[in-house]
Structure formats: structure tokens, C-alpha cells
Amino acid sequence: MADGAFGLSKELAEETAPVWEKVKDHVTPLEWPEQARLISEINRLKRERDAVILAHNYMTPEIFHGVGDYVGDSLGLAKEAARSDAKVIVQAGVHFMAETSKILSPDKTVLIPDLRAGCSLASSITGADVRLIKERHPGLPVVTYVNTTADVKAETDICCTSANAVQVVEWAAKEWGVDKVILIPDEYLARNVAAQTTVGIIAWAGHCEVHKRFTTQDIADMRDAWPDAEVLAHPECPEEILRAADFAGSTAAMTEYVEKRRPKRVVLITECSMASNIKGDVPEVEFVGPCNLCPHMKRITLENIRDCLLHMQFEVTVPEDMLEKARLAVQRMIDLPPPSKPARYDLVKARHHVDVELI
Ligand code: SF4
């Protein structure tokens, strides 16, 4: 019976009102009734299936605020999933993230709503490539960004995220007793890490297709239009972008920066949905700037999350021997003491010449 807001039943309007408050700047009143119905249906299916939904920071706001049980970056999500008692994990993110969840929760059923949700970084390198790199640089530890397939993680000594990459590289150099480390596959992350440490870096020419699109002209245009805006950039961007920004750090560091400082205006140089999602929690901050969307992340929708739970599709598995090897690399990273504060990439203050050997 349609006696609630937006032509919804009173119960449904009340159930979904808190979500509407968080997404109303990004969802139109025309779109909302269908989204509200889907959110309610998904939350019911989750209970029936004993499932949790892991929603990455780059999901659209109606997924992030409407159905995500855990929200955050890929590793944070996988760790939460491992701690959860739920039998089923639905990865609202891309395929390598679902694999990471499976690696950390081998006994759970891991589902992804669209198997085509890939990643340009993850597909830039294979396990066979890593074996060749190791042949070329025997004795050097291999540090791999979590944005990689299980096949690549299985050839890795230790994984890292953008939040702990400097710490992991320095740990690996010390542990192996070497002054150089292989850090793959993101060339820009490797260059940005190299600016923060004296450990030599051997890198691979993989890129995130979203972060590589930003230009210094984008930042100059933003500063012209909004001189008081603070510019925050992700370390998957090229070095010159980080140098032009006021602050650079992982998605966790950017979120912390905005939540603690509450600047009047912010430009987030990262995937566009991140700004929409933080905005739900800090409505007084104005987010401006270029909007680059990840086409892979955007394959995940409320509709296919509903279908995923309804039909228990599409299951993500990892062969057992690969899973065991990959788990060692991920677990080694998890077992390191957490960084005392979210990583920031201070390129402006970097004192030495950035030297990266590209493979
Ligand atoms: S934003 Fe970049 S790194 Fe993240 S999934 Fe998309 S292509 Fe991959």
C-alpha cells in the first residue's frame, strides 16, 4: 500500500529512510523507489542465505550505504570477511578482491555478482611473468600489490596495499638483507613508494586505468575554479599528480583526512564514487572535481547483487595449492604490526632522487 514517501509502502519508506538520507545527493527521487525495493529485498536475502556483503569504497552510494555490511578497501574487507561467522560472502567489488576473500576464508562460499568485473592492474601481469622476473633478479624479495590475481600472489613473498607499501618494502629489504626489492605491478605506486624510502625498487609497467587518466591540468583547473579547495590524491596516480596535490595517501588516509579536518571543499583525485560515499558521512564538506569512474567496479549493481543472492551465482574459487601459497603472502602482510597511522606519500618533502628500474 503506497502511503509512505516516494509512493512506497509506509514500512518500506521507514525501513529505507536512513539510507535515503545518505544517498539523496546522488540518487534522484525518480530512481529511489526501485532502489529502495531492491535494497530491502537484498537485505532480506542476506538473512535467508546467511550472507554478508563486502562493499568497496568505489561502489555506488546506494550499494555502499544501502546493502554493504562491511565497507572499505579491498584488504580491510577481506579481513572483515574472515572474522565474520556468515557462510556466504558477496563481493561488491572486482574479481581479484573476491579471490582475496576466498584466500582468507577458504571454507566460505564467495560470490561475485558479475564475473566480468576485472581490473587493468590485475590483468597487467601473470604468475608466469613473476617467475621470469624472479629468474632475472634472483635473491630479491617480491612484494606484490593486493590488486593482483591469486596466480600472481602465489608467486609472491609478501603482499602490500597502498596503506602499508613503504613499511612492507622496508621490512622485506631488511628481512632478506638486500638493498633492492621487486614491487609489482603498479609502476606509479612503485615510483611513489621509491620517493619515501632509500630501498631500491624494481617495478613493472602496470597501471590503474582510472588513476592514470588524471592530469596536472585537471588539478590546475580545479584550483582556478575553487581556490580554497584541498586536493587529495591516491598513490596509484602518476608522481606529478601527487606533487601537485596538497596531500596524498591511501583511500583510508584520504577518508581520515576528510573526517578529521572537515575542510570546506575537497577534490579527491581517485575513483569518483569515493567522494559520493564519504559525503554521506560528512554532509557539510563539499566535494568538487573531475569524475573518473572505474568501468569494472561499475559492473556491480543492486540488480545483479540481488540476482547473485537469489541464484547463488557466481562462485569464485581458487585451486588449493595456489590458494595456500597466496595465503602465505597475504598472511605475512597481515602479521606485520599495523602502521601507526594511515600512510601518506609526501612527494614534496621527498629528499632523494627517485630511482626505479622498470622491467
Ligand atoms: S579503480 Fe583501477 S585498480 Fe581499482 S579496480 Fe578499477 S582499474 Fe583496478
Boltz pocket constraint, residues with backbone or C-beta under 6 A from the ligand:
constraints:
  - pocket:
      binder: B
      contacts: [[A, 58], [A, 94], [A, 118], [A, 119], [A, 120], [A, 121], [A, 122], [A, 147], [A, 207], [A, 208], [A, 209], [A, 210], [A, 211], [A, 271], [A, 294], [A, 295], [A, 296], [A, 297]]
      max_distance: 6.0
